Amino acid sequence: MEFVVANWYLFAALALILFMLFGSTITLAMNGIKSVNASQAIQLVNHDKGVMIDVCETVEYQQGHIPGAGNYPMSTLGARLKDLEKHKAKPVIVVCRSGNRSARAAVMLKKQGFGQVYNLNGGNMAWQRDSLPMEK
């Protein structure tokens, strides 16, 4: 116990690092949002008429995105929610470059009444790592 008290700053740093690593996963789970991998996302699109929403900024989106993914930049997503209303009853897979912004966007969509919201784990980077197609 003395070690913990004497080195409290190390334990505070550890807690911060753990929160940074697992914070978005905990937030997603608390809001009823599932993380999916690329193959699960493909199944949702092909079998359940899911919709891919890319929340990368426009410049990033133009550099490469998942085919068929609509671009709704995180910076303007709140103002463009009405454009997405038609997809409320469908599975919505949210994606960004790495999966962090999409986690925040997924929480926003869930709070706006979207029933089936998923976060693409690892984002576009994981999609590319799995050798899946990208378009410009």
Contacts in CASP RR format, 6 or more apart in sequence:
PFRMAT RR
TARGET T0000
AUTHOR 0000-0000-0000
METHOD contacts of the structure
MODEL  1
MEFVVANWYLFAALALILFMLFGSTITLAMNGIKSVNASQAIQLVNHDKG
VMIDVCETVEYQQGHIPGAGNYPMSTLGARLKDLEKHKAKPVIVVCRSGN
RSARAAVMLKKQGFGQVYNLNGGNMAWQRDSLPMEK
4 11 0 8 1.000
24 99 0 8 1.000
24 100 0 8 1.000
24 103 0 8 1.000
24 104 0 8 1.000
25 35 0 8 1.000
27 103 0 8 1.000
27 107 0 8 1.000
28 34 0 8 1.000
28 35 0 8 1.000
28 103 0 8 1.000
28 106 0 8 1.000
28 107 0 8 1.000
28 119 0 8 1.000
31 106 0 8 1.000
31 107 0 8 1.000
31 110 0 8 1.000
31 111 0 8 1.000
32 110 0 8 1.000
32 117 0 8 1.000
33 103 0 8 1.000
33 106 0 8 1.000
33 107 0 8 1.000
33 110 0 8 1.000
33 117 0 8 1.000
33 118 0 8 1.000
33 119 0 8 1.000
34 118 0 8 1.000
34 119 0 8 1.000
35 118 0 8 1.000
35 119 0 8 1.000
35 120 0 8 1.000
35 121 0 8 1.000
36 44 0 8 1.000
36 93 0 8 1.000
36 118 0 8 1.000
36 119 0 8 1.000
36 120 0 8 1.000
36 121 0 8 1.000
37 120 0 8 1.000
37 121 0 8 1.000
37 126 0 8 1.000
37 130 0 8 1.000
38 120 0 8 1.000
38 126 0 8 1.000
38 127 0 8 1.000
38 130 0 8 1.000
38 132 0 8 1.000
39 130 0 8 1.000
40 118 0 8 1.000
41 52 0 8 1.000
41 93 0 8 1.000
41 95 0 8 1.000
41 118 0 8 1.000
41 120 0 8 1.000
42 132 0 8 1.000
44 50 0 8 1.000
44 91 0 8 1.000
44 93 0 8 1.000
44 118 0 8 1.000
45 51 0 8 1.000
45 52 0 8 1.000
45 91 0 8 1.000
45 93 0 8 1.000
48 90 0 8 1.000
48 91 0 8 1.000
49 90 0 8 1.000
49 91 0 8 1.000
50 87 0 8 1.000
50 90 0 8 1.000
50 91 0 8 1.000
50 92 0 8 1.000
50 93 0 8 1.000
51 70 0 8 1.000
51 87 0 8 1.000
51 90 0 8 1.000
51 91 0 8 1.000
51 92 0 8 1.000
51 93 0 8 1.000
52 66 0 8 1.000
52 68 0 8 1.000
52 69 0 8 1.000
52 70 0 8 1.000
52 93 0 8 1.000
52 95 0 8 1.000
52 120 0 8 1.000
53 69 0 8 1.000
53 70 0 8 1.000
53 72 0 8 1.000
53 84 0 8 1.000
53 92 0 8 1.000
53 93 0 8 1.000
53 94 0 8 1.000
53 95 0 8 1.000
53 105 0 8 1.000
53 109 0 8 1.000
54 61 0 8 1.000
54 65 0 8 1.000
54 66 0 8 1.000
54 69 0 8 1.000
54 70 0 8 1.000
54 71 0 8 1.000
54 72 0 8 1.000
54 95 0 8 1.000
54 96 0 8 1.000
54 124 0 8 1.000
55 72 0 8 1.000
55 73 0 8 1.000
55 74 0 8 1.000
55 77 0 8 1.000
55 94 0 8 1.000
55 95 0 8 1.000
55 96 0 8 1.000
55 101 0 8 1.000
55 102 0 8 1.000
55 105 0 8 1.000
56 65 0 8 1.000
56 71 0 8 1.000
56 73 0 8 1.000
56 74 0 8 1.000
56 95 0 8 1.000
56 96 0 8 1.000
56 97 0 8 1.000
56 101 0 8 1.000
56 124 0 8 1.000
57 73 0 8 1.000
57 74 0 8 1.000
57 75 0 8 1.000
58 71 0 8 1.000
58 73 0 8 1.000
60 97 0 8 1.000
61 71 0 8 1.000
61 73 0 8 1.000
62 136 0 8 1.000
63 136 0 8 1.000
64 124 0 8 1.000
64 134 0 8 1.000
64 135 0 8 1.000
64 136 0 8 1.000
65 71 0 8 1.000
65 124 0 8 1.000
65 134 0 8 1.000
65 135 0 8 1.000
65 136 0 8 1.000
66 95 0 8 1.000
66 124 0 8 1.000
66 127 0 8 1.000
66 132 0 8 1.000
66 133 0 8 1.000
66 134 0 8 1.000
66 135 0 8 1.000
67 133 0 8 1.000
67 134 0 8 1.000
67 135 0 8 1.000
68 135 0 8 1.000
69 95 0 8 1.000
72 80 0 8 1.000
72 83 0 8 1.000
72 84 0 8 1.000
72 105 0 8 1.000
74 96 0 8 1.000
74 101 0 8 1.000
74 104 0 8 1.000
74 105 0 8 1.000
77 105 0 8 1.000
77 108 0 8 1.000
78 108 0 8 1.000
81 109 0 8 1.000
81 112 0 8 1.000
84 92 0 8 1.000
84 109 0 8 1.000
84 114 0 8 1.000
87 114 0 8 1.000
88 113 0 8 1.000
88 114 0 8 1.000
88 115 0 8 1.000
89 115 0 8 1.000
90 116 0 8 1.000
91 116 0 8 1.000
91 117 0 8 1.000
91 118 0 8 1.000
92 109 0 8 1.000
92 114 0 8 1.000
92 116 0 8 1.000
92 117 0 8 1.000
92 118 0 8 1.000
93 118 0 8 1.000
93 119 0 8 1.000
93 120 0 8 1.000
94 102 0 8 1.000
94 103 0 8 1.000
94 105 0 8 1.000
94 106 0 8 1.000
94 109 0 8 1.000
94 117 0 8 1.000
94 118 0 8 1.000
94 119 0 8 1.000
94 120 0 8 1.000
95 102 0 8 1.000
95 119 0 8 1.000
95 120 0 8 1.000
95 123 0 8 1.000
95 124 0 8 1.000
95 127 0 8 1.000
96 102 0 8 1.000
96 105 0 8 1.000
96 123 0 8 1.000
96 124 0 8 1.000
97 123 0 8 1.000
97 124 0 8 1.000
97 125 0 8 1.000
98 122 0 8 1.000
98 123 0 8 1.000
98 124 0 8 1.000
98 125 0 8 1.000
99 119 0 8 1.000
99 120 0 8 1.000
99 121 0 8 1.000
99 122 0 8 1.000
99 123 0 8 1.000
102 119 0 8 1.000
102 120 0 8 1.000
102 123 0 8 1.000
103 119 0 8 1.000
106 117 0 8 1.000
106 118 0 8 1.000
106 119 0 8 1.000
109 117 0 8 1.000
110 117 0 8 1.000
120 126 0 8 1.000
120 127 0 8 1.000
124 134 0 8 1.000
127 134 0 8 1.000
128 134 0 8 1.000
END
